[in-house]
Amino acid sequence: MLAVAIYFGLLWLNYRRWQRSRRMRRRRRLARRQLAALYDDQERELSVLALILSNSLTISTMQHRSVWTRQRNRAFPEITRGWDDMEWKRNFQMSRSTFAYLCSKLRPKLQRAHRVRAPIPVETKVAIALWRLGTNVEYRTISHLFGVGISTVWVIVHEVCCEIVRCLLRTLSRFHKDMRPWQ
């Protein structure tokens, strides 16, 4: 009987200790939330004050942007019109008729209708991707050559390569049914 009383007494003490630690955790959590809210309020007030001060200091020196896009040289399509078949094959690693076939097959997937600025033609996109794959020059060089941004060159190369794999891989490459590509 004494052992049972001691056992329940210890259980009761442990339960009280658990309740006390639980109350302490709740208080600490509440204090952290209140402190975080105080810091957020102070940070918000400081950012508003900094915004007001920065606007009052820069109103007189603020410049008005007239154009939001960079003017680039887009003369490359005109240059390629004067190339003969040998120059075309030397630069793009394929004939002009193969290039036209590739453009016609990829046109439904690559053609976009932008509302803000003029879209890049499909022929230019395919030419950018083929130039990158054929010459392995930097994106910056291709960017200057075709008159588009560096990140645009990367996006176009990635997009054209993905569409070539998605649309044309099955029609242009045929494996024997017993031959596996990994062997």
C-alpha positions in Angstrom: 0.0 0.0 0.0 2.9 2.3 0.8 4.5 1.6 -2.5 1.3 2.5 -4.4 1.0 5.8 -2.4 4.7 6.6 -3.3 4.1 5.7 -6.9 1.1 7.9 -7.3 2.9 10.7 -5.3 5.7 10.6 -7.8 3.3 10.6 -10.7 1.6 13.6 -9.2 4.9 15.5 -8.7 6.0 14.7 -12.3 2.6 15.9 -13.6 3.0 19.2 -11.6 6.5 19.6 -12.9 5.3 19.0 -16.5 2.5 21.6 -16.0 5.0 24.2 -14.7 7.4 23.6 -17.6 4.5 23.9 -20.0 3.4 27.2 -18.5 7.0 28.5 -18.7 7.2 27.5 -22.4 3.9 29.3 -23.1 5.2 32.4 -21.4 8.5 32.3 -23.3 6.7 31.8 -26.6 4.4 34.7 -25.8 7.3 36.9 -24.8 9.2 36.0 -28.1 6.1 36.9 -30.1 5.6 40.2 -28.3 9.3 41.1 -28.8 9.2 40.1 -32.5 6.1 42.2 -33.0 7.8 45.2 -31.3 10.9 44.7 -33.6 8.6 44.5 -36.7 6.8 47.7 -35.7 10.1 49.5 -35.1 11.5 48.2 -38.4 8.4 49.3 -40.3 8.6 52.8 -38.7 12.3 53.0 -39.6 11.7 51.9 -43.2 8.9 54.5 -43.6 11.2 57.1 -42.2 14.1 56.1 -44.5 11.7 56.2 -47.5 10.5 59.6 -46.6 14.0 60.9 -46.1 15.3 59.3 -49.3 12.4 60.8 -51.3 12.9 64.2 -49.9 16.6 64.1 -50.7 16.4 62.7 -54.2 13.3 64.5 -55.6 15.5 67.3 -57.1 18.1 64.9 -58.5 15.8 62.2 -59.8 16.1 61.3 -63.5 13.2 60.5 -65.7 13.7 57.4 -67.8 12.5 57.9 -71.3 13.0 54.3 -72.6 12.9 51.2 -70.5 14.6 48.9 -73.1 18.1 49.1 -74.4 18.5 49.9 -78.0 20.4 47.0 -79.7 21.7 46.4 -83.2 19.4 44.0 -85.0 21.1 44.0 -88.4 22.0 40.3 -88.4 19.0 39.0 -90.4 19.9 41.5 -93.2 23.5 40.3 -93.2 22.5 36.6 -93.6 20.3 37.4 -96.6 23.4 38.1 -98.7 25.1 34.8 -97.8 25.5 32.1 -100.4 25.0 28.5 -99.6 28.7 27.9 -98.6 28.7 30.7 -96.2 25.4 29.6 -94.7 26.7 26.0 -94.2 30.0 27.2 -92.8 28.3 29.4 -90.2 25.2 27.4 -89.2 26.6 23.9 -89.9 23.6 23.0 -92.1 22.1 24.0 -95.4 19.6 26.8 -95.9 16.8 24.4 -96.8 17.4 22.3 -93.6 17.3 25.5 -91.6 14.0 26.5 -93.3 12.6 23.0 -92.6 13.6 23.2 -88.9 12.0 26.7 -88.6 8.8 25.4 -90.2 8.6 22.5 -87.8 9.3 24.6 -84.7 7.2 27.6 -85.6 4.0 26.5 -83.8 6.0 25.9 -80.6 8.3 28.9 -80.7 6.1 31.7 -82.0 4.9 34.1 -79.3 2.6 37.1 -79.4 4.0 39.7 -77.0 1.8 42.6 -76.0 4.5 44.9 -74.7 7.3 44.5 -77.2 7.9 43.0 -80.6 8.5 39.2 -80.4 11.7 37.7 -81.6 11.1 35.9 -85.0 11.3 32.1 -85.1 14.1 32.2 -87.6 16.2 34.4 -85.3 15.6 32.1 -82.4 16.6 29.0 -84.4 19.7 30.9 -85.7 20.7 31.9 -82.2 20.5 28.3 -81.0 22.3 26.9 -84.0 25.0 29.5 -83.7 25.5 28.6 -80.0 25.6 24.9 -80.7 27.8 25.2 -83.8 30.4 27.6 -82.6 30.3 27.3 -78.8 31.0 31.0 -78.3 29.9 32.9 -75.1 26.3 34.0 -74.6 27.7 37.6 -74.5 29.1 37.4 -78.1 25.8 35.9 -79.4 24.0 38.6 -77.6 25.9 41.4 -79.4 25.7 39.6 -82.7 22.0 39.1 -82.7 21.0 42.2 -80.7 19.2 40.5 -77.8 20.0 40.3 -74.1 22.4 37.7 -72.6 19.7 36.1 -70.5 17.4 36.0 -73.6 20.1 34.1 -75.5 20.2 31.5 -72.8 16.4 31.2 -72.7 16.2 30.9 -76.5 18.9 28.2 -76.7 17.3 26.2 -73.9 13.8 26.6 -75.4 14.9 25.7 -79.0 16.9 22.7 -77.9 14.0 21.4 -75.7 11.5 21.8 -78.6 13.9 20.0 -81.0 14.1 17.1 -78.7 10.4 17.1 -77.9 9.1 17.6 -81.5 11.7 16.2 -83.8 13.7 13.5 -82.0 11.2 10.7 -82.9 10.9 11.8 -86.6 14.6 12.5 -87.3 16.3 9.7 -85.4 15.3 6.1 -85.7 16.8 3.3 -83.6 16.6 -0.3 -84.5 14.1 -2.0 -82.2 16.8 -4.3 -80.8 19.4 -1.5 -80.4 19.3 0.4 -77.1 20.9 3.9 -76.9 22.8 3.1 -73.7 24.6 0.0 -75.1 
